[in-house]
Amino acid sequence: MTFKKVSKFSVKFSAIIMIGLALVSCSTKVERTQAKDQSELSGKWNANDSRLVSKKAVSSMLTGRWVRNHLKTNQKAPTVIVGKFTNLSHEIINIKTFVADIEREMINSGEIEFVASSDERGQIRDERLNQQTFSNSKTRKQMFQETGADYMLTGNLNSFVERVKGVQNIQYQIDLTLISLKDNRKVWVESQKHAKTIKRTLFGL
């Protein structure tokens, strides 16, 4: 085999090796895990953060004096509706998912009655209106029988970021306010803090 042929063979062999390495490095591996075991890949706000914060927030809400005052005056569980929640953090966060976690915690507590949001009520009212025309009298649901909320819960999600070399500290602040619909009194105000520290290696993304 001549030197020229050997060189061509070496080039082709090297190219095959490089292609093989590229294919191996680009392969995808998928591993299914439980949602509660979600790993921290980017350090950003995720489903685990949402569940943890909502759980702590509702736990604090249920121990507030406003609950005892309401039960003393009304002899029934308070009825709450969720109002506007705003994401003011530096991240793109699906605030509706966070609100859904809060709603779930409140409903599952068994200590608070919960009514549909304004968007949900619109769909339900349309269905109830259709029933007046198309459903038989034994199954149709009557108009003007809705349960009115006693309180509206609103909130903001904010964040503060500090970076020192390869370490990043993120502190989320969730401000919650519960307002009486009867007289606009703020009966409960809470600020939940949730911090995360992210350490990145030299070649980390």
N, C-alpha and C positions, 0 to 999 in steps of 0.2 A: 504494500500500500504506500503510495507516494505521500510526501509531506502535504501536498495540496489537498489530497483526498482526506487525509487525517484531519486537517484544519476544518474542512467542510463538515466532516462527521462530528467534530468537537462542537462546532457552532450549533448544529442541529440538535445534538444531545443536550447542550446547555439550554437551548430554547425549550425543549420538551420538559426539562427539569423545572425551569422557571414557570412554565404554564401550569405544571402540576402543583407547584407550591402556591401559585395564585389561586387555583381552584380550591385547594385545601383551606387557605386563609379566608376565602370568601364563603365557605360553607356555613349553613345556618343550623343551629341546634335549638330546639324548642323543648322546654321542660314545663310541664303543667304543675302548678302549685296552688295551694289554698290562698284565697284572697288575704286572709289574716297574716300569711307568711310572706307577703310581698316584700321583696328586697328593695333597698334604697339604691337605685341605679344613678339617678341624676341629682338627688338631694332636694328636688323640688317638692312642693306640696302634693301629696298623693292621697289615695283612698284611706290609708291607715291614719294619716293626720286628721282627715275629716271625721272619721269615726271617734278617735280619741278626744278631739276637741268638743264635738257635739255631746258626747257622753258626759264630760266634765261640766259643760255648760248647763245641760238640763238637770244634772244632779244638784248643782248650785241653785238653779231656779226653784227646784222643788223644796228646798230648805229655807227659802226666803219667807219673810214675815207676811208678804202679800198673800200667800196661800192661806195662812191661818186667818187673816183678816177677812178674806173672801168667804171662807167656810163659815165663819162666825156670823157674817151678815146675810148670806144667801142660802146656807144649809145645802149646798150642792157644789159639785166640782166645778172649777172655773173652765170656761170655754175660750180657747185661744185660736186666733187666725194669724198666719204669717204674712207680714207686709213686705216692704222692700228691703232686700239685702244687696249690698254693693261691695264689689271687689276693688279695693284701693291699693292692693299690693303690687309689687314689681313683677309678679308672675301672671300668666294667663291661667285663671282658675275657673272651672265650671262651678259657679256659685250655686246653681240649682241642685247639684249633687250634695253639696254641703247642707243646704236647706232641707233636702230630703232626709238626710241623716238626723238633723235636729227634730224634724217632724216625727220620724220613726221612734226616737228616744222618748219624746213626749207622749206619744200614743201608747207605747209599750209600758210606760210607767204605770198606767192605769189611774193616775191621779189627776189627769187633765183631759177634758173633752176637746176635740179638735174639729174645726170646720174647714171646708174646702176653700182654696184661695180664689181670688177674683177670676182668674183664667179658668179654673176648674168649674166654678159656679156657672159661668156662661154656657158651657157645654151641657151641664146638668139641667139648667133652666130650659134650654132648647129641647132637650129630650122630654122633660116634664110637660112642656107646652104641646109637643107632638102627641103625647099620651092623651091629652084632653080630647083630641080629635079621632085618634086611631085605636086606642086601647079600650077594652070593655070596662064598664064601671066598677067591676070587682077588683081589677088589678091596677087601674090608673092611680097615680099619686096626685094628690090635690095640690093646688097652688097655694101660696102664702102660708106654708107650714115649715119654713126654714128656721133653723136654730140660729139666733143671732149671737155673735161672739161677744165676750165680755172684755177681752184684751187683744191687742195687736202686738206681735213681736217683730221688731225691726233690728237690723244690724249692719255693721261694716267689718270687712276683713282687711287689715293693713299689714305692712311688713317693714322691717328695718334690717339693713344688711351691713355687716362689717367684714372687711377683708384684710388679712395680714399675711403676706406671702402666699403660702399654699393652703391657708386655713380660712374658711368662710363661715361666719356665724349669721344665721337668719333667725330673727325673732318675729313671729307672727302675733298680732294683737287683734283679738276678735271682740268688738264692742257690741253688746246686746242691750236692747231697751224694750221693756214691756210697758205698754201704755193702756190705760183704762179708756175704753170707747165711750163710757158714760160721761166722763168729765175731763178727758185728756190728761189725767194725772199719770206721771211716770211712777209706777209702783215697784219697779225692779230694774236696776242698772248693773251691768256686770262687764268686766274686762278680763277676758281669758288670754293668758300668755302661753305661747307654744314655741319653744326654741329648738333649733337644729344646728349642729356643727358639722361642717363638711371639710374633710381633709383630702386634698388632691395630690397625687404623685406627680413627678416631673413630666411623665408622658400621659397623664390622665386627660380625658376629654373635658 
